[in-house]
């Protein structure tokens, strides 16, 4: 099965997820919703489980959230997070449909995930928040990073669409390819602000933009 496919999952894919694991249960619900590309399911799952191995509790704030699946999975993996806020400039109509079927499958999610359409700059963050963002394009990743740093919040980023013209390559472009130089400079920025940083990857077969950056105030 091509885990990088952008085709939408639907009910004909249900036999692919017949197990009893939490992932299979989530996948079956996503199939019944019929609105989410397969790639987004796998990206959200792989990021969420790595984030929860390191960060527990706190309000989840998913910026540039798309359908908001990551926010839901983070609550399912750690019920000690009381709430999740999922924000995007343009929320797809199907985001609410997906939230509805997820809440029906897990009633404990009801009223705990808030989907909002708006600008990232308007989101009020605090030091107890867990800020996450998957594939916020180009400079949008840097805006998420800036907001988390200002609040001294924990952060997890999976960057994409690096803009080599405007992105800060930290003078490393002579040694590293442009996108890697930009991500390495983001690591350096976090460390300069007193953050402990861990770098990981999610499987390359899901996305070539697979570098996961995790940071928390020291």
N, C-alpha and C positions, 0 to 999 in steps of 0.2 A: 504494500500500500504506500502510495506517495504521500508522505506526511507534509510535504511542502505545497500541496495542491491548493489552489485558490477556489476550487469548486465548493459550493455550499453542501454541507452535510444535510441529509434528509432521511426519511424513514427507511428508504431502501438500503441505507448503510448500517442499520441496526445490527444485522448479524456480525458485523466486524467488531462489535463491542459487547460480547455476550458474557463476559466475566463478572465476578462479584467485587472487583476492586472499586475504589472510589473513582478512579479515572474512568472506568467503563460506565459507571453509573452516571457520571457527569456527561460523558459522550452520548449516552442514549437520550438524555434529556435534550442535549444540543441538537441531536438528529431530529427529535420530535418538533423542535422549534423551527427547523428548516431555514435558518437565516444566517448561519455562521460559516465562513470558509474553514475548511479542514485545517489549514495552516494556523489559523488563529486559536483553535482549540489546543493544538500541540504547543504553540508558543506560550500561551497563558499557563498551561499545566506545568511545563518545564521550568518556567520562571518562578511560578508560585511555590513549587516544592523546594527549590533551592533557596528562595527568600525565607521560607518558614524554618528551614534548618538553622538559619542564623538569627532571624529576628522574630520575636514573639510579642504578642499583645500590641496595644496602641490602636488608635484610629487609623484605618487604612485610607489613604488618599491616592486614587488612581487618576493621574493627570494625562490628558490626551488619551482617554480611556477607550475610544471606539465603542464596542458593544458592552463594555463593562464586565466581561467575563472574569478577568483577572481579579477584580475586587471581590466577586462572589466566591471564587475558589480560595482566596486567602482567608476568608471567614470560615469556609468549610474546613480548612486545614488547621485553623487555630481559633477556637470558639472564644478565647479570652479577649480577642479584639471585639469591642462592643459594637462598632459601627464602621461602615465604609462609605466614602464619598467618591463617586466616579464622575469626572468632569471632562467635557470635550466642547470645543467651539461649535461643532455640529454633531449632535447625537443622531445616529441613524434611527429611523422609526422603529426598526426591529430590535433596538436595545431594550425597549420596554417589554416587547413580546418575549425576549429571552429571559429577562428578569422575572416575568410572570411564571414561566414554566419552571424556572429554578426554585422559586419560592413555593410553588406547589409541591415540588419534589422534596424540599427541605423547609418545612414550615418555620423552623427556627431562624431562617433568613428574613422572614417577613418584617418589614419596617426597619431593617438594619442596613440596607444598601440604598443610598440616595443617588439617583442619576440626575445630573444637572448639566444644562447647556449654558456655557459661558466661557469667559476668558480665564486663562490660568492665573493671570496677574491679580484677579479679584478673589482668588481662593485664600482664605485666612488659614495659615498653618501654625502649628505649635510644636514644641520640642518633644512631645510624646507621640507625634504622628509617625506613621510609616508611609513615606512617599514613594510611589512606584510609577514607572512609565515604560511601556513597551513600544518601541519603534515610533517615538515622537520624532518627526522628520527634521533633520538638519539642526538648525539653531534652536528649535523647540526643545530639544534635549537639554541644551545649555540653559534655557529659561527655567526648566524644571529643576535643574541642578542649582541654579541661583536662588530660587525660592526656598528649596530645602536647606541650603546653607544659611540663608538669612534667619530661618526658624530654628536652626540647630537640630533638624529632624533627621531621622534615619532615611536612607535613600537606596533604591534599587532601580537601575537603569539598564535597558537593552537598546542602545542607540542604533540609528540607521540613517541612510541618505545623507552622509557627511558632505557638507558644503566646503569644498577645498578653497574656495575664493574668500569666504568670510569666516570659516572655522579657524580657531587658534590651534596651530600645529606645534606650538612651543619650540620652534626652531629645530624640530626633529625630522623634518622632511628629507634631509640629506641622508638619513639612516633608515627611516621607516617609511612605508607607503603612507599616503595622506590620511586615510581613515584611521589607521592604527596610531599615527602621530597625534591626531585629534583626541582619540580616546585615552592615550597615554597622558596627554596634557590635562585631561579631565581628572585622571587619577591624581596627578601632581597637584592640581587645584584643591582637591579634597584634602590631601595630606597637608598642604600648606595652611588649611583652616583647622587643623587639629583633628582630622578624621582618621579613624582606622579603616583601611580599605582592603577588600578582598575581590579578586577578579576570577571569574569563572566563564565557562561557555555552555551554551545549550547545544544539542546535536546539530551538526552542520547540515544534515539531511533535511532539517526543518527549514532553516534559513541560513544564508551565508552571512547575514548580519547577526551574529550569534554571541557577541561578547557581552557578558553580564557584569555590571559594575555594582558592587555593594559597599556602602559606606555608613559609618556611625560615628558620632562624636566620641573622642577618646575620653 
